[in-house]
Amino acid sequence: MVVQKGSSRWLAPSRSKRWAEIFFLAYSPLWMIWCLAIVVPFKIYERCDELGYMIIGLGCFLPCVLLPLLIPGKADQDKPYAQRYWVKATVWIAIYSFIGNYFWTHYFYQLLGAAYTFPSWRLNDVPIPLYLMTHAYFCFYHALANVVIRRVKHAAKASGPLQQKLWTALTVFLLAYATAYMETLTIAHFPHYNFKDKARMYSLGSLFYAIYFFVSFPWFLQMDESPVQRWSVGRAATDSLAAGMLVTILLDAWRLGIGAIMDGGGKPQGLPWMS
């Protein structure tokens, strides 16, 4: 692994990881403008059928994969693909976002009263374009979280190990909740993503959604963070699967312990994705 000379308070020591984080952060405003400043405000979605929504999803997803492949960073040009950080990050995020859509969306249906009403081809009753768009969202969220958490850990170094862990935990909590809340807020004007109780969704539902990131933000940060320890693609996949299992356990603990946030609460019976 090639390491950048000097110590950065914000960016990764690995040049390959540094380039990928900068790419995800730089590319993300493009799909945000496409979705949040064009598709939603101009109501382009009202003229879309199943194919139209699929094109919107592919427009968010494909550049995340194709641009690093076609225009690799200098640190990656001589590396095998399996050693490039963006490849490992893509595998991690792809698995995690697939699990989130295929399984966890059903917790949103049952516990948060969510519903998608736009025309779409579906996989396990979840619109397929969401699988694609979630990948783009999560690439941005996790790249940004990496940078912020790394900066906080650097600032807390002089405080001792315990204080550093506490500051890191607080940062992860605030980042996770803010991420969940802001995503819920930004898509509020999209009429085909509905909640039975929007007020409770913004507050309590965002906390439920934040569970995804309580687990994934610190776990994802570990990959290739140390200059002396390099992840393999297989380990990236295994870590993502493990993180997904932990989140599934936490979400189901919410289902059994707290239940739904609307219609007076209640605890749905059985596994939410098996109907």
C-alpha positions in Angstrom: 0.0 0.0 0.0 1.4 3.4 -1.0 1.2 5.9 1.9 1.1 9.6 1.5 3.9 11.4 3.2 3.0 13.4 6.2 -0.1 13.1 8.4 -3.5 14.3 7.3 -6.2 15.2 9.9 -9.0 14.6 7.4 -7.8 12.3 4.6 -6.7 8.7 4.6 -3.0 7.8 4.8 -3.4 5.4 1.9 -3.3 7.2 -1.4 -5.7 4.7 -3.0 -8.2 5.2 -0.2 -7.6 9.0 -0.3 -8.4 9.2 -4.0 -11.5 7.1 -3.6 -12.9 9.2 -0.8 -12.3 12.4 -2.7 -13.9 10.9 -5.8 -17.1 9.8 -4.0 -17.3 13.3 -2.3 -16.7 15.1 -5.6 -19.0 12.9 -7.7 -22.0 12.9 -5.3 -23.1 16.5 -5.9 -23.8 15.5 -9.5 -26.3 12.8 -8.8 -27.8 15.0 -6.0 -28.4 17.8 -8.5 -29.8 15.3 -10.9 -32.3 13.8 -8.3 -33.0 16.7 -5.9 -32.6 19.7 -8.1 -34.0 18.4 -11.4 -36.1 15.2 -11.1 -38.0 16.1 -8.0 -38.5 19.9 -8.3 -39.5 19.6 -12.0 -41.6 16.5 -11.3 -40.0 14.6 -14.0 -40.9 11.4 -12.1 -44.6 12.0 -13.0 -43.8 11.2 -16.6 -41.8 8.1 -15.7 -42.8 4.5 -16.1 -40.9 1.4 -14.9 -38.1 2.0 -17.4 -37.9 5.7 -16.6 -37.3 5.0 -12.9 -34.8 2.4 -13.8 -32.9 5.0 -15.9 -32.9 7.4 -13.0 -31.5 4.7 -10.7 -28.8 3.7 -13.2 -27.9 7.4 -13.7 -26.9 7.5 -10.0 -25.3 4.1 -9.8 -23.2 3.6 -12.9 -20.8 6.6 -12.6 -19.9 5.3 -9.1 -18.5 2.2 -10.7 -17.6 3.2 -14.3 -15.7 6.5 -13.6 -13.1 5.0 -11.3 -12.7 2.1 -13.8 -12.2 4.4 -16.8 -10.3 7.2 -15.0 -8.3 5.6 -12.2 -6.3 7.7 -9.8 -2.6 7.8 -10.0 -2.2 5.6 -6.9 -4.3 2.9 -8.6 -2.9 2.8 -12.1 -0.3 0.1 -11.5 -2.4 -1.8 -9.0 -4.4 -5.0 -9.7 -8.1 -4.2 -9.5 -8.5 -6.3 -6.3 -6.0 -4.1 -4.5 -7.7 -0.8 -5.4 -9.5 0.7 -2.5 -12.5 1.9 -4.6 -13.1 -1.7 -5.7 -13.2 -3.0 -2.1 -15.3 0.0 -1.1 -17.7 -0.7 -4.0 -18.0 -4.4 -2.9 -18.6 -3.4 0.7 -21.3 -0.8 -0.1 -23.0 -2.9 -2.8 -23.5 -5.8 -0.4 -24.6 -3.6 2.5 -27.1 -1.6 0.3 -28.5 -4.8 -1.1 -29.1 -6.2 2.3 -30.6 -2.9 3.4 -33.1 -2.9 0.5 -33.9 -6.6 0.3 -34.4 -7.1 4.0 -34.5 -3.9 6.0 -37.0 -2.1 3.8 -39.7 -4.4 5.1 -39.0 -3.1 8.6 -39.8 0.4 7.2 -43.0 -1.0 5.7 -44.2 -2.6 9.0 -42.7 -0.5 11.8 -42.5 2.9 10.2 -45.6 2.8 7.9 -43.6 3.5 4.8 -44.8 2.8 1.2 -43.4 3.3 -2.3 -46.2 3.9 -4.8 -44.4 4.8 -8.0 -44.4 2.3 -10.9 -41.4 0.1 -10.8 -40.0 -3.4 -11.3 -39.5 -4.9 -7.9 -37.3 -7.4 -6.1 -38.8 -8.8 -2.9 -41.5 -6.0 -3.1 -38.8 -3.3 -3.1 -38.4 -1.1 -6.2 -35.2 -2.1 -8.1 -34.2 1.5 -8.8 -33.8 2.0 -5.0 -31.1 -0.7 -4.9 -29.2 1.3 -7.4 -29.7 4.7 -5.8 -28.9 3.5 -2.3 -25.5 2.5 -3.6 -24.8 6.1 -4.6 -26.2 7.5 -1.4 -24.2 5.1 0.8 -20.9 5.8 -1.1 -21.4 9.5 -0.3 -22.5 8.9 3.3 -19.6 6.6 4.2 -16.9 8.7 2.4 -18.0 11.8 4.3 -18.2 9.8 7.6 -14.7 8.5 7.1 -13.4 12.1 6.8 -15.3 13.5 9.8 -14.6 10.5 12.1 -10.9 10.5 11.2 -10.7 14.3 12.0 -12.4 13.8 15.3 -10.1 10.9 16.2 -7.1 12.9 15.3 -8.3 15.9 17.5 -9.0 13.6 20.4 -5.6 11.8 20.4 -4.2 14.0 23.1 -7.1 13.2 25.4 -6.3 9.5 26.0 -7.7 6.3 24.7 -11.0 6.4 26.7 -11.8 10.0 25.8 -11.0 9.2 22.1 -13.4 6.3 22.1 -16.1 8.5 23.7 -15.6 11.3 21.2 -15.6 8.9 18.3 -18.8 7.2 19.6 -20.5 10.6 20.0 -19.5 11.6 16.5 -20.8 8.3 15.0 -24.1 8.8 16.8 -24.6 12.4 15.7 -23.4 11.6 12.1 -25.7 8.6 11.8 -28.8 10.4 13.2 -28.1 13.6 11.1 -27.7 11.4 7.9 -30.9 9.6 8.5 -32.8 12.7 9.4 -31.5 14.7 6.4 -32.3 11.9 3.9 -35.9 11.7 5.2 -36.2 15.5 5.0 -34.8 15.8 1.5 -37.2 13.3 0.0 -40.2 14.7 1.8 -41.4 16.4 -1.4 -41.4 13.2 -3.4 -45.1 12.2 -3.2 -44.6 8.5 -4.0 -42.6 7.7 -0.8 -45.2 8.0 2.0 -45.4 7.6 5.7 -48.4 7.1 7.9 -47.1 9.5 10.5 -44.5 11.9 9.1 -43.8 13.8 12.3 -42.9 10.6 14.1 -40.9 9.4 11.1 -38.7 12.5 11.2 -37.9 12.1 14.9 -38.2 8.4 16.0 -38.1 6.9 12.5 -34.8 8.7 11.8 -33.4 7.1 14.9 -34.5 3.7 13.6 -32.8 4.4 10.2 -29.7 5.6 12.0 -29.1 2.1 13.3 -27.8 1.3 9.8 -25.0 3.9 10.2 -24.3 3.3 13.9 -22.9 0.0 12.7 -21.6 0.8 9.2 -19.8 4.1 9.8 -17.1 2.8 12.2 -16.9 -0.6 10.5 -16.4 0.8 7.0 -13.8 3.3 8.3 -11.5 0.4 9.4 -11.0 -0.9 5.8 -7.4 0.0 4.6 -7.2 2.7 7.3 -4.0 1.3 8.7 -0.9 1.8 6.4 0.4 -1.7 7.5 -2.8 -3.7 7.1 -4.6 -4.1 3.8 -8.0 -5.6 3.3 -8.7 -8.1 0.5 -11.9 -8.0 -1.6 -13.0 -11.2 0.3 -12.5 -9.5 3.6 -14.4 -6.5 2.5 -17.3 -8.7 1.5 -17.2 -10.7 4.7 -17.1 -7.5 6.8 -20.1 -6.1 5.0 -22.1 -9.3 5.5 -21.2 -9.3 9.2 -22.2 -5.6 9.6 -25.5 -6.4 7.8 -26.2 -9.3 10.2 -25.5 -7.1 13.2 -27.9 -4.4 11.9 -30.6 -7.1 11.2 -30.3 -8.2 14.8 -30.6 -4.6 16.1 -33.6 -3.9 13.9 -35.4 -7.0 15.0 -34.7 -6.1 18.6 -36.5 -2.9 17.9 -39.4 -4.8 16.3 -39.7 -7.0 19.4 -38.9 -4.4 22.1 -40.5 -1.2 20.7 -42.6 -2.2 17.7 -44.3 0.2 15.2 -44.1 3.9 15.6 -47.5 4.6 14.1 -51.1 3.4 14.7 -50.7 3.2 18.5 -47.6 1.0 18.2 -47.7 -2.8 18.4 -45.3 -5.5 17.7 -45.7 -7.2 14.3 -45.4 -11.0 14.4 -42.9 -13.0 12.4 -40.1 -11.9 10.2 -41.0 -8.6 8.4 -39.6 -9.7 5.0 -41.5 -13.0 4.9 -45.1 -12.4 4.0 
